[in-house]
Amino acid sequence: MPMDARDIETMIKEAIPDATVSIEDLRGDGDHYAALVLSRTFEGKSRVQQHQMVYAALKGRMGNELHALALQTGVPENA
């Protein structure tokens, strides 16, 4: 069963409260998304660690309800 973009955004924001999250449904099928997640929490962390934080926020749904997520993360420029 596909995941709704709002559910993805909510899960990320619950785990990373200061995150700015932008989600795009790449195919219109609810299975393939692109996400941009910016957070001061990512400061000092490698890109891999940042991605791990986002995947942890999705609580095992990656690869199940959420088939593909093109993920970009970073620290906001005004941090």
C-alpha positions in Angstrom: 0.0 0.0 0.0 1.4 3.4 -1.0 2.4 6.1 1.5 1.0 9.6 1.4 3.5 12.5 1.2 1.9 14.1 4.2 2.5 11.0 6.3 6.2 11.0 5.3 6.5 14.7 6.2 4.8 14.1 9.5 7.0 11.2 10.5 10.2 13.1 9.7 9.0 16.2 11.6 8.1 14.1 14.6 11.6 12.7 14.8 13.4 15.9 13.7 11.2 18.8 15.0 13.1 21.7 13.5 13.2 20.1 10.0 12.0 21.8 6.9 10.6 19.1 4.7 9.7 19.2 1.0 8.2 16.0 -0.6 7.6 15.4 -4.3 5.8 12.4 -5.7 7.9 11.6 -8.7 5.5 9.3 -10.5 2.1 10.1 -9.0 1.9 6.5 -7.7 2.6 7.1 -3.9 5.6 4.8 -4.1 8.4 7.0 -5.6 9.2 10.2 -3.8 12.0 12.8 -3.6 12.5 14.6 -0.3 14.6 17.6 0.7 15.1 17.7 4.5 16.9 20.6 6.1 17.7 20.7 9.8 20.1 22.3 12.2 20.3 18.9 13.9 22.3 17.7 10.9 25.1 20.2 11.6 28.4 18.4 12.1 27.0 15.1 10.8 28.1 13.3 7.6 25.6 13.0 4.8 25.3 9.3 5.6 24.4 10.1 9.2 21.9 12.6 8.1 20.2 10.1 5.8 20.2 7.5 8.6 18.4 9.9 10.8 15.7 10.4 8.2 15.4 6.7 7.5 15.1 6.0 11.3 12.2 8.6 11.3 10.4 6.5 8.8 10.3 3.6 11.2 10.9 0.7 8.9 8.5 1.8 6.1 11.4 2.4 3.7 11.3 -0.6 1.3 7.8 -1.6 2.4 5.0 1.0 2.0 7.6 3.5 0.7 9.3 1.9 -2.3 11.8 4.6 -3.3 12.9 7.8 -1.7 15.5 10.1 -3.5 16.8 11.9 -0.4 18.7 15.2 -0.1 19.6 16.5 3.3 21.5 19.4 4.7 21.8 22.3 7.2 19.8 25.4 6.4 22.0 28.2 5.1 20.9 30.6 7.9 22.0 28.1 10.6 
